[in-house]
Every structure is written in C-alpha cells, then in structure tokens.
Amino acid sequence: MTLESLKSKISGVRQLLDSERLTDAMNELESISVSENNYTATDKLKKVRQTYGYMIHYFMEGMEDPSRKDVYCQTVESLQRICDDMIIEKGTEDSSNVFYSTLRVSNLRNLDFAEVYEDLNKSNDILHEAIDAGNETSTLVDKKDVAMRELFDLIWTKRLKKDTCNQIVRIVLSAQDNLNISSYIISALTLSLLEYYDDLKFTALLDIYENSQSDEVAARSLVAIVMVLYRHSSRISNDRKLMTRLELWQDSLLTYSRLRNVIKEIVRTRDTDRVAAKMRDEVIPELMKLKPDMLKKMRESAMDFESGLLENNPDWEDMLEKNGIASKMRELTEMQSEGADLMMVTFSKLKSFPFFNNVNAWFLPYDSKNSHIKLDKSSMKTLDDLFSMGTGMCDSDKYSLVLAISSMPEQQRQMMFGQFEMQMSQISEELKARLEKTSNPEFNAAATLFVRELYRFFKLFRKKDEFKDPFIDPFVFLELPVIGNMMTDNEILTLISEFYFKRGYYNEALSLFYAMGEEANSDPTHWEKIGYALQSLRRYDEALDAYQKASLLSEPSEWLVKRLAFVNKKLGNFKEAADYYARALEHDMDNVSLIMNSGNALLECGEIDSALRSYYHANYIDPENPKIWRAIAWGEFLSGKYEKSSSYYDKILLQSPISVDFLNAGHACLASGKIRDAINLYKQSSRSDINEFELAFRADHYTLINAGIDDLTQNLVVEAIKHDLS
C-alpha cells in the first residue's frame, strides 16, 4: 500500500473516531495494521482494545467508574496516535517528502537531543573564542550552522520523550539572555505540531508560555499555541488536563489582551495575498508604465533652477492621479498603517537562494556570521545598523536582503544601501508609531514577526505543496477551544468583523456579525452591513430580511432604500422594487441609474406606460446612451408601437449592437408585417450560433403571440432561416 492510500484508509478511521464509533475504528485499524505487517501498531492496538474492554465491562455491570470519561478520551487519543505513527512510519520507509526524508536521516544517525544541544553549545563557545582571538572562523561557522540545523530537524521531525520535552522547556526559559535559541526552538516545535499532533510537545509550549518572563518568547509560544489549537482542536478538546489548563487562562487579563493581539495578527495575515496582488498587478505595472514620463519630468525640473529641486513636481501628482495610482498608493499606505505586510511582494522574489532549501533556514535567527553570508565588514556594519533601527523585517527577510546584496556589484550595492536606509528609516518610524499605540509593543512586534515567518514558509518554500498550509482556510477563531469563548465581547468581534467586511471577506464577517450580542442587534447599521454582506454573496432572500430589520429600527436612509429596491428586484418582487426605487428618486430625481432601474421594475410589473415615462426621462438627461434607447425600443414594442420601436432599434444598430438587438429589432419588423426585413435581422442574430438563436427566439413565444404573431408564423420564421443556411 502506498503512503497516499494508507492516508486515505486512516482518514476513514478518523471519521469513525469523530463519529464515536470506537469499536468500528479499532476493527478497521487492526485490518490496516495487519495488511501493512505493522506489528508495533498491532501490539499497541491490542493494549488499547484491552483497556477499553475493561471499561465497557464495568459499564455493562453497572459499576461506578469515576475515571470512565478519562479512559474513553484516552482511548480516542491513543487510537489517533497509532494512526499518526503508522503514517509517519510508512512515510519514513518510502516517501521522498522533505519531512520524511529529514526524519529518515535523523533516525539513521540516531541523534539525541541532549547530545545535539551540547554540540551546538560547544561549537558556539569555540567560535566565539576564535573570533576574540582573531583566528580563521569559516570552518567553525560551518560546524555551528550544521549543529543548528540538526537541532531544528530533530525537534521538528522526531517524537520526543517527556524528559526531553521538559529539558527543552528549561532551555527556552533559561535562555533569557539568548532569545535567538529560544525563538528557534519554538519555531521547530510549531512546525512539528502543525505536521502531526503530539501532546508532549503541545504541553511544552504551554509550559513555555505560562512561565516565560520574556515578551518575545511569550509572543512566539502563544502564536504557536493558537495555530496548533486551530489545527488540532478536536484532539486537544478531548484532553481534560490540557483543557483544564487552558480554562485557567480565562482569569488572566494579560493573556486575554495578548490573545486578542495574536488573533488580530493571524486574521490580518489572511489579507497578505490580496495586498500583494494589488501591488503586483495594479500598482507596480502602472508605475513601470510611468517611468519614462517621470524621468522626462525629472530632467525638465533639473533644468529649472527656480522651481526648487526638492519640491514635488505637481505634474507627477497629476500623472499619478490620472492613472489611478495615487488612490491605490493611499490605500496601500492605509493598509500599512494598519499593519499589512507590504514586504511580502518584495521579499517573495528573494527566496530562491540555496540558503532557503533547508526548512530550518526559514526560522533561523538572523546572524551576520552565518556561513552563507559573504560580505565585507563595512557592508555588514551598514546592514547591522539598519536592522537595529527596528524595521519590522522578519529574520528570513533579513537573510533575503543580505544574500541579494551579496550578489551585487560594489557600486550598485552602495546605491542600494542609500535607498534602503531612507526606506527603512521611514518604515521604522511608522512601525514605532503604530506599536506605541498598543498596550504591549514588544509582545505585539514579536507576534507579528513570527506569524510572517510562518506565512512566508508555507507560501514560498520550494516544496510548500508537501505541507498543509494553515493560512489557506479562513481563521474562524470563535471555534478555538476555550479561547473562542474568551473572544466573544463585542469590541473584539467588531474590530475583526470590520476588518473582514472592509476587505470583502463576507462569509467571515457574517459569522462574527451574527455572534454579537443584543446591543448590536438593536443597531440598524449592524443589520445594514449584514444585508450588504449577504447581498454581495448573492444570498438575496437573507439580505432582504436583514435590510428590513434595519429599516424597522430607524427611518431608512437613501442608501438603504436603494438596497431594498435592488434585492427585491433580484428576488422578482418587482412591485416592491418599483416602490423603493420611487422613494429613492425623491432624493435623487436625476439619477439615470435609479430612473432606469425604476423603469425596468415597472416594466416587469406590466406598467408599460409608467416604465416608458421613466425611460424617456432618462433619455432626456442622457440622450446619447444606447442602453436607454434599448429600453425605450423594447418598451415601445411591448406597448404595440412597432414603428416607433423600430426607429430606436435602427439607431442602436448603427452604434455597437449586440445579438439581442438584432433579435428584438426583428420582432418589431415582424409585428409590423415586414417579414423579409425581420428575417434579415434574425439572420444577423443567428450568425454565431443558429441553435442559440432558436432558443432565444422560442423564449419570446408568448411575447410574440401578444404582438399578434401566431405559432405558424413563428415556426416558419425559424424554418426560413434554417432553409437559407442549408
């Protein structure tokens, strides 16, 4: 059996467990383990089945068993773990997946955590001694880099014993003067838990968070906990000990405040793709188009000494406004002020260096002494000074930049330094200003950077398809065990729902709108936004209900009246739509769009004369609009004024006619008895596809009957066209 087929069968077992059909799950799992000759799994399953059997026996005998629920939950988790281990074992045997390949190497080398960590410390000590003595360090740097990778790979891939997990916790908590190693270890734990669930590793994260004195360590561990909770919510919910620990968080104002910021950051990251797409597809191409013009204007300014070379050229601003770039840039600036990740576009292009072939490199704390960095001391000093400004760059972006600069010629490098310094100075000030507005800037900054590190790995790693991307699905934080219940106050719900709503993530926004309490339900704006979200999702019946609730809470605004008109029209409630359009026109009587929509609704109600009055009113305001002519032509046809209808179709056909124009113009001629003219028009309508024409023609059967065109005439028209074509 292949790894994929095994995963499929194991998925069936997990479904049985989710349905609480434990006996069926065990039977299926036994069948799989026997077919795979997995004796370890078979033995483990035998022990689980035995313990579960005892519990069932006590239950059948009516015996009191205070540990019954615990045994049941432990049975479920034990079976889940057997499923995990079978997949891991199978993958390690024959998969080329980077996770299993790395695990295979660790197993072959029989790496031990304590030994690897000791080797790393020794390598570090020897390296620092060599640096202090001014000795050659390249070999020592290489050795340290290897030790760092081995440490990460071991934590990431291998199941660790309880003692080892406890040791990891002690190392992280004791390394307050070396946050780099603490952050690195937390990254490895996070990536491991997102690959497969391990209660010992998750407990280690909880221990780190609850006992850390460092904002950075607390931030990274809490981000990890939230993301793992979301990935493995059912399994963690099944563990009473872990749930009890999490429930204690409800009494901590500090943890509540931190959780709010972590959730906001994860939610905000969802928008990175949209921001990146806007920059890549809208802003950058337009700027590139403007480049020649901009250069020309700069040259012109350089010849004009009186204008002042430091002043902005108004011509540039005109060009930006004219091309719509200015508004897009303002939008991006606003996004950046809100914490949007604008650096993703830039640095996504700089992740192709061999350095990033190893998974650990994406989470490696920035170190100017890394063996991949080949820059002179002066350049490194410049970069280190820039990075110390607090630029909001995560470590993988710092490596990207340094590696890119390393490959540049000296002249270009110095130019890059100048440009980068100006940009980073501005970004640093903006970041500082934004963070100062928050209650815990150090914590928030660290949480942001870790989320971005994870996002870049899952989106940009060359073998990203081998990993389950935690950012691909909407982050429904209300479903988080315990934490979801902590995030139900209207303040956080409003904050995040507005974020979703503003950016068009309407499903996510709706789930939060509906979760708000009675105070929100009495606010007409609340229901207006729900209505708009539903309308945008084309759920018109629900949108109408929301809009009506809003209208009951206060006098409907002009905006709301228009929306009520629109959704009623979409639902086929044309009389109601016409009434609302009439109300809207009281405040905006010359709005052509409203006038036309009102006319269309009236036409659907059979009020042809009223509809025509609307159309002629619109035509008076906008006399050269073919769309208005088209409405008048059809309205006059329905009113029986076929010659007048034909006169408007003649005007339309001289402009930019569409297929339906030829069809309807043919109807007008046919109703006037001009059969030859009608057939010629129908032929033009059928030019692309005779079958489509016939369907459209037959769809107007009753309309033509009302115009006095009998069944035989209609059939002969179609036959005549087909006859000519044949």
Protein Blocks (a to p, Z undefined) as FASTA:
>chain_A
ZZklmmmmmmmmmmmmmnopaklmmmmmmmmmmmnopaklmmmmmmmmmmmmmmmmmmmn
opacfklmmmmmmmmmmmmmmmmmmmmmmmmmmpcbfklmmmmmmmmnopafklmmmmmm
mmmmmmmmmmmnopafklmmmmmmmmmmmmmmmmmmpccdfklmmmmmmmmmmmmmlmml
mmmmmmmmmmmmmmpccfklmmmmmmmmmmpcbfklmmmmmmmmmmmmmmmmmmmmmmmk
lmmmmmmmmmpmklmmmmmmmmmmmmmmmmmmmmmmmmmmmmmmmmmmmmmmmmmmmmmm
mmmmknopmbccfklmmmmmmnommmmmmmmmmmmmnopafklmmmmmmmmbfklmpmkl
mmgccdfkbfkbccdfklmmmmmmmmmnonopafklmmmmmmmmmmpcfklmmmmmmmmm
mmmmmmmmmmmmmmmmpmblmlmmmmmmmmmmmmmmmmmgmklmmpccfklpccdfklpg
hklmmmmcfklmmmmmmmmmmnopaklmmmmmmmpcfklmmpmklmmmmmmmmmmnopak
lmmmmmmmmmmmpccdfklmmmmmmmmmmnopamlmmmmmmmmmmmommlmklmmmmmmm
mmmnopamlmmmmmmmmmmmmmmbfklmmmmmmmmmmnopamlmmmmmmmmmmmmccfkl
mmmmmmmmmmnopamlmmmmmmmmmmmomklmmmmmmmmmmmmmmnopafklmmmmmmmm
mmmmZZ
